[in-house]
Amino acid sequence: MEKIDMITASFEGTALSGTIRVPGDKSISHRAVMLGAIAKGTTTISGFLQGEDCLSTIQIFSQLGVNIERSGTNVTVESPGIDGWKNPEVALDAGNSGTTARLLLGILAGSTVTAEITGDRYLCKRPMRRVTTPLTEMGAEFKSDHQTGTLPLTVKGTPLKAMSYDMPIASAQVKSAILFAGFSAKGTTVVTEKAASRDHTERMLQQFGAEVQSEVNTVSIVGGQSLQACDVKVPGDISSAAFFMCAAAMVSGSTITFTDVGLNPTRTGIIDVLKEMGAKVSIKQKVEGEGEPYGELTVESSDLHAVEISGALIPRLIDELPVIALLATQATGTTVIKDAEELRVKETDRIEAVCSELQKLGASIEPTPDGMRITGPTQLKGATLSSHGDHRLGMMAAIASVVTDGPVQIEDASCINVSYPGFFEHLNLLSQTKH
């Protein structure tokens, strides 16, 4: 993909209007390839996200001996099943993708494969012990040349035993890694969370024929099951749509409609927050059934007021918090975000990074140990911002340009390709202005 070192965004006061389909959901695209590779047979995936993170997942499972063909957003996974995988000849490179790396640790732990997992310089700084610690209790074997608990790590597949695990913090990645390990383990593995995180893994395991039990904040899976290849439809990613949803809410005269966007209730916290802040949000043509719910979503501009975002709501919008912080700069009052310490171990420390970048624009925002406080409304000014190599910060910076007095220059904007190739094309389309 084309690398963009610096890009200038200048959309001040431009009303945004139109209809778009955002790229496929990143979380679901990853899991569709992973489960298609575990299952024996041919899985077809439509709506696949062609972002760099998901392409890393395809490359890794190809190295394990799975035949994967891609034609645009359609992907075919033809697998001998997990027992037919081979040891890779070189390290498995997850690029910038924490989802790929952490879920792969759980998948390989109970396989017959030995492999080294690595990533780019950002991913190799992210913590992995939150995954390797519970997996080690299940009997998983990891080796490293360092003591930091980060990548690169070597996984030696070995027979696992089931466990019951109380999650110290809600994390879909950690939960999924343990469930994948539990799928290969002897006995019943149980995972309990303090607040429910996104449930794409549970839904898709069931779609592939596995029996998974879920109640309240507890999920269990019996080891030794087999998966059946199937067809998977990937809806648009609501975390990607969130950037334009917030833009529509902030800029007077804006109306944006999103088609085929995912409406999984563990991911729709952004909708709840927008409504609570006074934005006009409507949903129609919602489709339920096997797999993921999706539908048509429209957001219109409105006067906004401050809210508190905390507790069980946080896991349902953890990836949207950077753009929500931007949105809060245009709302009346002081918005408080708390219980979001998970942000400190994302692609970067998103609490510090969001606050420092928005402060460059003149925002009244202060970090707290587990979140931030934002007072508005504030007239923001143009500036040069860093993406910190984080796709969501890069998109937040671009969206900020719709409310700044002057252009916003974004350093290392190429990281946006991780989750939203075509982002700037959509921004231009919705603004009806070419830049």
C-alpha angles and dihedrals in degrees: 000000000000113000116224114197096181132004131180119222118195116169102132112174093348111151109231119218139158144072124283141168108220118216120279121288110277096211093049094044091055093049094045091059093043095050092041087055093048093048121076113240137027123325121187121205125194125190092026116174110246092204123132094252094056093043087057088057092051092049092051096052090045087057088053091060101266116137107228123178122189128196109175108297093347118092131183119201116195110183138176086213128258092291089059097055119119132219109266118243094222137023118293106245114208092183109203095336117119090177092056094048099044097043090045090056089059095043096049094041092077098033130093092248131105114203143154116235120204139156145185124304092272096049092046088063095053119101118258101171090087083069104030095049097062092036090054088055086058090055100265118155121221129173130193139174091221140047100230099096090234135114140317094070131160117222120201109197112231140159110284134206123221122253143186111235131188107206113228089207132015108261126156090200094056093042091050094048090053093046091050090050089046089054088065097036131098110253134006120318117206126194122190124190131193089225128012115263124198111305103208093122094054093046094048095045086057091047088056090051103264122138110237124172119211129179129160103320097337128096127183135185132186115228125234098046124137128227128225120218113245146161118278127196113202113207124210114285111257089199088061092043089053092076092059092038089060092043090054091048093050103045119071115242095020126139122170127179122200119202126207092003119163115258101183105156091228087062104040099085088112089063092051092050094047091051092046090052090053102260120145109245126169132179127200139162092033111181121206128181139090112001122001129356116236140166149144119306129188127192124191130189120262143155108286132211133194124268140179116250115195149115122029091359093068099073088050093061106019094129093046096056095095093059091038087058088054090048090052091059087068096046125092113252135011118313115204122203115189141156086047101117087132086078089072092068100045124105084308134351091290094189094060094035096050092047095046094047096046090047087060087061091051098260120158096232132137130187122235127192092265104021142331146274120231125187122197173264094014129167103232123210130215119264143149112275133189122226089206084220088290116129094209093053089049092054092043089056092051093048089049088066090072090068103030126103096236134006127307118224114206121205117213094007090164089085087076087077087073091080110358118040105179094032095133091045089057092046090052092046094051093046090048086221127109116224 
